[in-house]
Amino acid sequence: MGNQQERLFDLGWLVGSFESEGGFCLAKSCRNGRGYRYTPLCCITNTNDSFIFACVDILKSLEIPYYICNKRKPTGISKLSCGQIIIRGY
């Protein structure tokens, strides 16, 4: 279980990370002519790997399933690669 105050601090830090570096949306997909399916998504994107891994450690401790992908930005102003954590709700 760990220290309750430490868990609350970690949870608050993660919420702040979503607010500053993340986003929330509903993904719409077609269901073979039977209407649409809406899936809630949360994601955090950042170029700092240690930031991404800190978020992952908190998600693991809270037993929240997640997916990590690496994105490269070969064009544009920023040519840094970034990591993205995606949480899908069903």
Sequence and secondary structure as in RCSB ss.txt:
>XXXX:A:sequence
MGNQQERLFDLGWLVGSFESEGGFCLAKSCRNGRGYRYTPLCCITNTNDSFIFACVDILKSLEIPYYICNKRKPT
GISKLSCGQIIIRGY
>XXXX:A:secstr
   HHHHHHHHHHHHHHHHHHEEEEEEEEE TTS EEEEEEEEEEES HHHHHHHHHHHHHTT   EEEEE   S
SS    EEEEEEE  
